[in-house]
């Protein structure tokens, strides 16, 4: 068995460090995909709210379908902000190497926009 030369050890160390860097970059991208998945889940809760309101809109009392729809919208808002918190925490623990990391403020801006859209949807559901 040939003996390792110092250059071979350095080469192995370099490759190990590169693999670790690539893994961290993949984790950054996975975190962003997970954030997007949670945002889709929140939007699905809003779609359920609108659907429930449409299906049970003529129910008596009229406030009941509106209340149930509002609960789904509240759940969506909770999902948006939980996703923002978790994505920001994960991004804060990671270091980008070759991947372009989204700044945490992007997660916050998206959560704010989705929250306003959710509240507007709730307002429309109660107005009609």
Buried (B, 14 or more C-beta within 10 A) or exposed (E): EEEEEEEEEEEEEEEEEEEEBEEBBEBBBEBBEBBEEBBEBBBEBBEBBBEBBEEBEEBEEEEEBBEBBBBBBBBBBEBBBEBBBBBBEBBEEBEBBEBEBBEBEBBBEBBEEBBEBBEEBBEEBEEE
